[in-house]
Amino acid sequence: MPVKKLCQNNGKEVKRLNFIAMDFETANYQSHSACSLALVMVKNSQIVGEYYSLIKPETDFFWKNIQIHGIHPEDVADAPKFPEVWQEINQYYQENRLIVAHNASFDTKVLAGCLDYYQLEQPSYLSLCTVRTSRRLFPKMVNHRLNTVCEELAIPLENHHDALEDSRACAKILLYQEDHFGVDPLKKLVLPI
């Protein structure tokens, strides 16, 4: 797990996280139907950058997905297709780089589906799911949905299902967990992709 060790004034080692929080929204239930993507970059346990793009999927929108995220076909009419977006972000998906998502199985499936659809090479990276970390660290929460975890931890989530808002919230959940529980219980839940 990408961790940087820093020394405090008293000489005690402090571990700091480096990761990218990722969130996709999709046009329908097909894994290659990404219609927006956001990344939040975290270095030394501080948010240092953000990326957001609408994506024009080569598939139809399903009304229920539109109802969830509010993105319509006309919103993405002039948006780049996934290969153009991938050119801008693929540098973040490298071996030993940690990519975090809330319900990571969904987001990693969408990424893999888009790459497969456009016959692009699948990257190797490390994955961590904040649903899993939340279940482990907060077992008594009523559920571990993003909005529930944010509410319980007093993390702002103004526009749930906006990819950038969701990826910010995901990053803040992991930073909260690091701050309150340390890195070691998180490291046990990292998976290679």
C-alpha positions as CSV (number, residue, x, y, z in Angstrom):
1,M,0.0,0.0,0.0
2,P,1.5,3.4,-1.0
3,V,2.5,4.9,2.4
4,K,5.1,7.5,3.0
5,K,6.8,7.6,6.4
6,L,7.4,11.0,8.0
7,C,9.1,11.9,11.2
8,Q,7.4,14.2,13.8
9,N,9.4,16.4,16.1
10,N,9.6,13.7,18.7
11,G,11.2,11.3,16.3
12,K,8.2,9.0,16.1
13,E,7.4,7.6,12.6
14,V,4.0,8.7,11.1
15,K,2.6,7.0,8.0
16,R,0.9,9.1,5.4
17,L,-1.3,7.8,2.6
18,N,-0.9,8.4,-1.1
19,F,-3.9,7.4,-3.3
20,I,-6.4,8.4,-6.0
21,A,-10.1,8.3,-5.2
22,M,-12.2,7.3,-8.3
23,D,-15.9,7.5,-9.1
24,F,-17.8,6.7,-12.3
25,E,-21.4,7.4,-13.2
26,T,-22.9,5.2,-16.0
27,A,-25.5,5.8,-18.7
28,N,-27.0,2.3,-18.2
29,Y,-26.2,-1.1,-16.7
30,Q,-23.5,-1.9,-19.3
31,S,-20.0,-1.7,-17.8
32,H,-18.7,0.3,-20.8
33,S,-21.4,3.0,-20.4
34,A,-19.4,5.5,-18.3
35,C,-20.8,9.0,-18.7
36,S,-18.7,10.8,-16.1
37,L,-15.5,10.2,-14.1
38,A,-13.8,12.0,-11.3
39,L,-10.5,11.4,-9.6
40,V,-9.3,13.0,-6.4
41,M,-5.5,12.9,-5.8
42,V,-4.2,12.5,-2.3
43,K,-0.5,12.9,-1.4
44,N,0.8,12.6,2.2
45,S,-2.8,12.4,3.4
46,Q,-3.8,15.7,1.8
47,I,-6.0,16.3,-1.1
48,V,-3.8,17.9,-3.7
49,G,-5.7,17.7,-7.0
50,E,-9.0,16.8,-8.8
51,Y,-10.0,15.7,-12.2
52,Y,-13.5,15.6,-13.7
53,S,-14.9,14.8,-17.1
54,L,-18.2,14.0,-18.7
55,I,-17.8,11.1,-21.1
56,K,-19.8,10.4,-24.2
57,P,-20.7,6.7,-24.1
58,E,-21.4,4.7,-27.3
59,T,-24.6,3.4,-25.8
60,D,-28.1,4.6,-24.9
61,F,-29.0,6.2,-21.5
62,F,-31.4,4.3,-19.3
63,W,-34.0,6.5,-17.6
64,K,-33.3,5.2,-14.1
65,N,-29.6,6.1,-14.4
66,I,-30.5,9.6,-15.5
67,Q,-32.8,9.8,-12.5
68,I,-29.9,8.8,-10.2
69,H,-27.2,11.1,-11.4
70,G,-29.0,13.7,-13.5
71,I,-26.8,13.4,-16.6
72,H,-28.7,13.4,-19.8
73,P,-27.6,12.5,-23.4
74,E,-27.6,16.1,-24.4
75,D,-25.1,16.9,-21.5
76,V,-22.5,14.6,-23.0
77,A,-23.2,15.4,-26.7
78,D,-19.8,17.2,-27.0
79,A,-18.0,15.3,-24.3
80,P,-14.9,13.2,-25.1
81,K,-15.3,9.5,-25.6
82,F,-13.5,7.2,-23.1
83,P,-10.2,6.8,-25.0
84,E,-9.6,10.5,-24.9
85,V,-10.3,10.6,-21.2
86,W,-8.0,7.6,-20.7
87,Q,-5.1,9.4,-22.4
88,E,-5.4,12.1,-19.7
89,I,-5.6,9.8,-16.7
90,N,-3.9,6.5,-17.5
91,Q,-0.7,7.7,-15.8
92,Y,-2.5,7.2,-12.4
93,Y,-3.1,3.5,-12.9
94,Q,0.2,1.9,-12.3
95,E,1.5,-1.1,-10.4
96,N,1.8,-0.2,-6.7
97,R,-0.5,2.8,-7.1
98,L,-3.5,2.8,-4.8
99,I,-6.9,3.5,-6.4
100,V,-9.8,3.9,-3.9
101,A,-13.5,3.9,-4.5
102,H,-16.7,3.5,-2.5
103,N,-18.0,0.2,-3.8
104,A,-14.8,-0.4,-5.7
105,S,-16.1,-3.5,-7.4
106,F,-18.5,-1.3,-9.4
107,D,-15.9,1.4,-10.4
108,T,-13.2,-1.1,-11.3
109,K,-15.7,-3.1,-13.4
110,V,-16.7,0.1,-15.2
111,L,-13.0,1.0,-15.9
112,A,-12.3,-2.6,-17.1
113,G,-15.5,-2.6,-19.2
114,C,-14.6,0.7,-20.9
115,L,-11.0,-0.5,-21.6
116,D,-12.3,-3.8,-23.0
117,Y,-14.9,-2.1,-25.2
118,Y,-12.2,0.2,-26.8
119,Q,-9.6,-2.6,-26.8
120,L,-7.2,-0.7,-24.5
121,E,-4.7,-2.5,-22.3
122,Q,-5.8,-3.2,-18.8
123,P,-3.5,-1.7,-16.1
124,S,-2.3,-3.3,-12.9
125,Y,-2.9,-1.3,-9.8
126,L,-3.9,-1.7,-6.1
127,S,-7.5,-1.3,-5.1
128,L,-9.2,-0.4,-1.8
129,C,-12.9,-0.2,-1.2
130,T,-14.2,2.2,1.4
131,V,-17.4,0.2,1.7
132,R,-15.2,-2.7,2.9
133,T,-13.1,-0.5,5.2
134,S,-16.2,1.0,6.7
135,R,-17.8,-2.4,7.3
136,R,-14.7,-3.4,9.1
137,L,-14.1,-0.3,11.1
138,F,-17.7,0.8,11.7
139,P,-19.6,-2.5,12.0
140,K,-22.6,-0.9,13.9
141,M,-23.5,1.5,11.2
142,V,-27.1,0.9,9.9
143,N,-25.6,0.5,6.3
144,H,-22.4,1.5,4.6
145,R,-23.7,3.5,1.6
146,L,-21.7,6.6,0.8
147,N,-24.3,9.0,2.0
148,T,-24.8,7.1,5.3
149,V,-21.1,6.8,6.1
150,C,-20.6,10.5,5.3
151,E,-23.5,11.5,7.5
152,E,-22.2,9.4,10.4
153,L,-18.7,10.8,10.0
154,A,-19.8,14.4,9.4
155,I,-18.2,14.5,6.0
156,P,-20.0,16.9,3.6
157,L,-21.8,15.3,0.6
158,E,-23.9,18.0,-1.0
159,N,-24.7,16.3,-4.4
160,H,-24.6,12.5,-4.0
161,H,-24.1,10.8,-7.4
162,D,-22.0,13.6,-8.8
163,A,-18.8,11.8,-9.6
164,L,-16.5,14.6,-8.2
165,E,-18.5,15.0,-5.1
166,D,-18.6,11.3,-4.5
167,S,-14.9,10.8,-5.1
168,R,-14.1,13.7,-2.7
169,A,-16.3,12.0,-0.1
170,C,-14.6,8.7,-0.6
171,A,-11.1,10.3,-0.2
172,K,-12.3,12.0,3.0
173,I,-13.7,8.7,4.4
174,L,-10.4,7.0,3.9
175,L,-8.5,9.9,5.4
176,Y,-10.9,9.9,8.4
177,Q,-10.2,6.1,8.8
178,E,-6.5,6.6,8.6
179,D,-6.6,9.4,11.2
180,H,-8.7,7.4,13.7
181,F,-7.4,3.8,13.1
182,G,-4.0,4.2,11.4
183,V,-2.8,2.6,8.2
184,D,-2.4,-1.0,9.3
185,P,-6.1,-2.1,9.4
186,L,-6.5,-0.5,5.9
187,K,-3.5,-2.3,4.4
188,K,-5.1,-5.6,5.1
189,L,-8.0,-4.8,2.7
190,V,-5.9,-3.7,-0.3
191,L,-6.3,-5.9,-3.4
192,P,-4.2,-6.1,-6.6
193,I,-6.1,-5.5,-9.9
